[in-house]
Amino acid sequence: MSAPAEPEGKELSPVDFIQLQQYIDYCSLKVKDVLREFDADGQLAQYRHGECIGEDGFRLFLKTYLEVEEFPADLCQRLFRSFQTTPQAREVCLKDVSCYFSLLEDGQPRDKLEFAFRLYDRDGNGVLDSSEVDRIIAQMMHAADYLGWDVSELRPVLKDMMTAIDADSSGTVSLDEWVEGGMNNIPLLVLLGLKVTHKDGQHLWRMKHFNRPVYCNVCQSMLLGLRKQGLCCTCCMYTVHGRCANRNPAPCIRTYVKSKKDAGISAHDWVSGNCDSGKCDRCQKKIKSLQGLTGKRCVWCHTMRHGECANQKPSECNCGPLRDHILPPWAIYPVIKERPNCVKDGCTGGPDDTDHNTTPDGQVLQIIPIPDTHPLLVFVNPKSGGKQGERVLRKFQYLLNPRQVYNLSSGGPGPGLCFFRDLQDYRILVCGGDGTVGWILDAIDKAGLPVCPPVAVLPLGTGNDLARCLRWGGGYDGVDLSRILKEIEYSTPVLMDRWSVQVELEDSQERGDPVPYEIINNYFSIGVDASIAHRFHTMREKHPQKFNSRMKNKLWYFEFATSETISASCKKLKECLTIECCGIQLDLSNLSLEGIAVLNIPSMHGGSNLWGEAKKSDRAGQEVPEVIVDPEVLKVSPQDMSDERLEVVGLEGAMEMGQIYTGLKSAVRLAKTSKITIRTRKAMPMQIDGEPWMQPPCTIHITHKNQARMLMAPQAKSSFFNLK
């Protein structure tokens, strides 16, 4: 078979469409944020000429929106040309550009299919003729090859697909035919990366590479090829050839029962095949390979049986080893009532996750508690930890009921908290960095839940200081998630203090960076460490491609710490600020400090314990005073994240930060207090929970807000995580 044709350099192709979608999936800005930069007072205002922008302005639009320093020049040119009204036009309409990128950002699959149709309709006559269809097939072969698909059998599949889309057999494909046919054409949707909202009975497909023999659930023949050989459902692992995906495959698993009378009646949900070398749970005999679909496995309890054994009674399912966490379909049923407006103050979700809690006909889903279980509500930030977030999301959608797993980039935490709000005994797992954990804790506060559930953390970020303190480790290293779920089952609830931060500017007219958070969960700092973090943050904003691994991040951090040691930009800190703890001003006159840190937990900057271990004392069990400044008492004062007290320490310089990180020494203990007021006399770098900013002269008040319920992992002989 001939190689797929390369698309011409002047026109957009499906590969371009896919690349754009991938860029947008990982950017944090919205189109509306970038448009503000083109307003009269924005940084890019000079590139706007009325309602239009030139090629330079278009390139800066892309770099700002996609948060990249370098964007492929050839792709940028093709995109720019696609917005030109005439080949001679030197500018494009900013409104057209913003509309198209808003569509890729938030659009529904129908809208994106229409966008793709416009790309393929070269002559703009509103239909795709035979030459354009042939070109689409060639370009899609190229796109599939780009995505790592095995394309050896793809061309006839694509030809059949395009023939099926031509519903009236006219030889041309209209826009309506393209959209309607595309919405029912699984390979096309997967190929273009168009995510369809998951509904009961509808598979959640993705292309997958199999490293062992696997058989198609439709035609029952083996999937062949060296790359991604077929489509696999994330939720039930139903597997098909690309050519078989449109041949009426069996429906996906149910995620709820159809009426209340069926609630509470447990039953296995079997998926046929691919159980080679497994052991039958019924007869205890090996499930032998018969060069085809072999055996059945239950999606909920993950047991395997021979086909004939699966049909024998009893048919009740106990949800297997993960019973404590799973919310099975017989625990969810629909009721006819208005959608609850239970999540307030900006925590409600978007349309994708509103559908997560309702049936297609608009009935609201309700949960019946299963006795002696603690259903797990899972929030995943797919943008945390590179591609780790996406993989974790898929794995949890298989291990648990997809209706208890929420993608935070599609509507935030509101819909999940609303769905679970009436349960009395459940847990939350947050998969992301410390910033994601703070987001969920804020959402729990605002939701006004009758019972606040305890929160566990699966660390996907870079610092993960809170996860370290709770013994969940410093970063997820790909271990089997079933083992982590077992850790959660045996975890212990603990309380964690949370603190309010109020910043009052000395000069209300002076503009500084926005304060990133109003609440401290981990720590607050001023001076040397915040300066290093600010340099790191600024460089990462400009060159994100240079910060794509934990090791690179640590090397960059070391470089900035070295330059800070040389420049000593925060020298003579005591002349620039004053600190009051419950009305007592700290005496800094005899100390040579370059930084101040206010600690809530015993970890900072990815594992540094600034307070250090406390000496043994006979004061154990005594009530902690409102404020302690006596150095001798501070030596024997342990750190406790639930004692409604903050620890204040001084940092002598960047070199000392390195010694603290390696455990050679601790910071200078200054105070232990329940309330802090800090006044600064000049602009200084600051940070809250790892988010740095430059702050003009101000007064900062830190007071106790509340306590969050967290989950402490059990003490393990060998950790499942990398601690550093």
C-alpha positions, 0 to 999 in steps of 0.5 A: 500500500502506498504511503499516505500523502503529505498535506500541502504546506499552505492548507490546514490538515487533520494533523493540524487540527489534532495538534491544535486540540492537544495544545488547547487541552493543556493551556490554562488561559481562556480566549477571553483572557487573551482578548483583554491583552489586545484592549487599549490598555493591554500589552498587545494593544499595539498589534490591533488595528481596528478589528484586525490583527496582522501576522505578528499579532496573530503569532503573539495571540497563539503564543499567549493563548497556548502559553508557549514561547515557540509555536511551529512557524509553518503551522502558524502561517497555515492558520493565519492563511485560513483566516484570510478573506482573500489571498492578498489580505495582510490582516485577519479579523480578531473576532473570527480568530477568537470565535474559532479558538473558543469553539476548540476550547469549549465547543461540542463535537457537532460544532467541531465537526462543522469546523473540520468540514470547513477545513476540508471544503477547499472550494467553499461550495458547501459540499465535499466532492469525490476529490475532496473525499479522497483527499480527506482519506489521504490526510486522515491516514497521515493523521492516524500515522501521526497519532501512532495508529496501525494504518495497515488496514485503515484505508478501506475502513476510511473509504467505507466510513465516507461512503456511509456518511453520504446518506443519499448516495449522491456522490457528494457529502453535505454539511448536514450529512457530515455532522450527522454521520460523524456523530455516529462514526466512532473512528472519525470522532476518536481520530479527530480527538472529539470527546463525546459526553459519556452516557449510560450504555455508550462506550468511551473509546480510545485507541490503544496499543496491546502488548499481548494477543487480544480479540475483537468483541464484535468479529472475534478475530485477533487485533493485528499490528505493531502500533495502536491496533484497535479501540478500547472502552475506558470504562469496561475494556470492551475492545474492537477493530477500528472497522468494527466500531460502527457494527453495533457493538454491545452497549457499555456497562450500566452506571445506574438502575432504571427505577427505584424498585431495582435499587439495592439488587446487586448483579454482575455486569459481564464483558466477554473475552480476553481472560486468557490464563485467568482462573475461573472464580466459579469452578476454580479451573484455568480459563484456556485460550481458544484463539478467540474470545475466552471467558467473561469478567465482571466490571465491578468485582473484576472476577473472571469465569468461563462463559457457562459458569457466568450464567449459573446462579447466584448472580449477586456481585459483591464488588470485590476487593474495592467494595468499600470504595465503589458506588455500584449502579444498584446504588444509583437511581433516577427521580423526577424533580428539579435539578438541585441548586446545591453548589453555590458561590461559583462552584457549579459545573459546566454542561459536561458535568451537569449531565454527569448527574442526570439521565438523558431524559432529564431525571436527577440521579440519587444515591442510596447508601450501601451499608458498611461502605465509604464510596469514594468521590474522585476529582482528577486534574488532568493537567497535573503531572504532564500526562499522568492526570489523563492516565489516572482519570482513565484508570479510575473510570475503569476501577470505579463507577464512572459517575463517581470520577470527575474531570476537574477541567470539565465543570470543576468540583461542584457537580461531584459535591452536589451528587454526593452531598446527602451521603453521610459516610464517604471520602474524597480523593484529589488527584493533583498538586497542592493547588488542586487540593486547595481548590477542592477544600475551598469548594467544600467550604462554599458548598455548605455540605451537611457533612464534610468528608475527609480528603485523601491526596494522590500527588500529581504536581511537583512540590506536593508538600501537603501530600508528603505530610499526610504520608501520600508521598512526593509524587505518583510513580505509576503504581497500581491504583488498586493498591492506593485505594487499599491505602485509603481504606485503612487511612486515618482522619486528621484535622488540618488548620486553614488560615485567612490572609488579608492584604491591605495596600499602603497606597491604594493607587499602587498596582502589584501582582494579584494575590494568588490565594486568600487562604493558606493551607501549607505556608506563607513566605517573604524574601529569599525563598519567595524571590527564587520561586518568583524567578522560577515562576517567571521563567516557566511562564516564558519557556514552559517547554523547559520545565517538563519534568521534575528533574529539570525543575529541580535543576532550574531551581538550583540555578536560581538559588545560586544566582540569588546567593550571589545577588542577595536581593533580600539582604537587610530584611529587618529594615524592610518589615515588622512582624507582630504575633498577637500584638507582640512585635518580634525583635529581629535586630540581632538577626541577619535574615533574608527571608521569613516563613510562616508554616502550617505544615512540616514540609515546604519546597518539596520536603524541606522541614524548616521548623525541624524536630522538637526536643523532648519536653515535659510540657506534652499534653498542656494547652498551647499558649496564644503566642510563644516567643521565648527561644528556650520554649520554642526549642521544645515546641513540636509542630502540629497542623491541627493546633490552631497555631502557626510557626514563624521562622527566619531564613538566613539566605539561599545557601541555608535553604540548600542546607535545610533541604538536605537536612543539615540544619533547620531555620531560625525559630522566631515564634509560635502564634495564633495571629500574625500581622506583617507590615512591609515598607517596600515591594517584596517577593512573597508566596502562598503555597508555592504561588509567588508574586511581587507585592507593593508595601502593605499590611498583611493579617493572617488569622485562623479560618477553620479546620479541614478533615484530611486522611493520613495514609497508614505507616508503611514499611515500604512506600509506594511513592517517590518521596523526593 
